[in-house]
């Protein structure tokens, strides 16, 4: 049952454009006891159909900048090859630790931008 709930939540978050993989990897590795390398590889397989679904919906809405997308895709392929090589050569505890640090940095960045946006909205409303 936890697998179904995890899939629905991760898919919903992916549809919102926030990367459901973070939730998927967290649940697979911490709650289902799956090794970090397998959890991350499973996330990559999960990503393919969810990304295709999101691309179709956003393409129909004309929300995709094709020129920018091509540049990002090519750069992403290079980064994927580099990142995969690094991940394969790390042991599971280190990979898990680095993934946690990555999530912490992303969280702090999001909190920073939320606070900044809140402060700006207060200034706008006060004027």
N, C-alpha and C positions, 0 to 999 in steps of 0.2 A: 504494500500500500504506500509506503514512504517513497518508493520509486515513481509511482504515478503522480503523487503530490509534488515531488521534486521536479518532474518533467513539466507539469502544468505551470508551476511557479517560474522555473527557469525559462520556459517558452514565452511566458507573459513578459518577463523582464527583457528577454531578447527582442520581442516585438516592440517594446518601448525604446529600443536602441541602446540599452544600458549594459548589455553583455550578460546574458544569463549564465554564462560559463562560470562566473565567480561563485554563483550559488550552487551550480551543479558540482563543481570541483569540491567545494566546501562540504556538501552533503555526502558525496561519494567517499571522500577521504576521511572525514571525521565521524560521520554517523553510520556509514555502511562498512567502514574498515577496509576500503579498497586502497591499494598502494597509490601513491601520488602520481607516478608515471602513468599508470593505467587510468586514473581519474582524468588526468589532463588529456590523454589520448582519446578517451571516451568523449570528452568535451568537444574535441575537434570533429568527431563523427557527428555529434549532436548539432554542431554549428552549421553543417552543410544544409540540411533541409530547412532549418529555421531561418538561415540567412537567405536562402532562395525564396522562401515565402515572403520575407520582409522586402526583398528586392522587388518582387512582382508587385506587391501592394504599393510601395513607394514609387515605382516606375510609372504605374497607372495614374498616380496622383501628380506626376511630373515634379517630384521632389528630389530627383537625382541629377547632380551636375556630372554629366558623362565625362567631360574632359578632366575634371578634378578626380573623378573616380578612377580613371585609367592610370593616372599618375600614382594615386594611393595604392591601387592594386599591385602595380609593378614594384613599388617600394615595399609593400607588405609581403610580397613573395620573397624578396631578398631577406627581409627581417625574419620571416618564418623559417627559412633555411638556417639562418644563423642561430635563432632561438632554439630550434629543434636540436641542432647539434650540441648546443650548450646543455639543454635539458637532459638529453640522452647520457651525457657524460657526468652528470651530477648524481650523487647518491640520493635516495628518497628523502631522508631527513633534511638534507640541505635544500633540496628542491622545495620541500614543504615550507621551510623557513623563509626562503627567498620569495616564494609565492605570498606568504603572510606579510612580509615586508612590503611587497608590491601593493597588496590590498590596503595596508595601512597608509601608504603614501597617497593612493587614490582617494581613500576616505578623508584624509586631512585636506587634500586639494578640494574635494567637494564641500567640506565644511567651510573652508576659507571662502569659496565663491558664494556659498549660501549667506554667510555673514556679510560679505561685501555687498551682495545684492539687497539684503535686508537694510543695511545702512543707507544705500543709495535710494531705496524706496521711501525710507523715513524722511530723507532730505527733500525728496520730490514732493511728498505729501505736506511737508511743513511750509513749503514756499507757496 
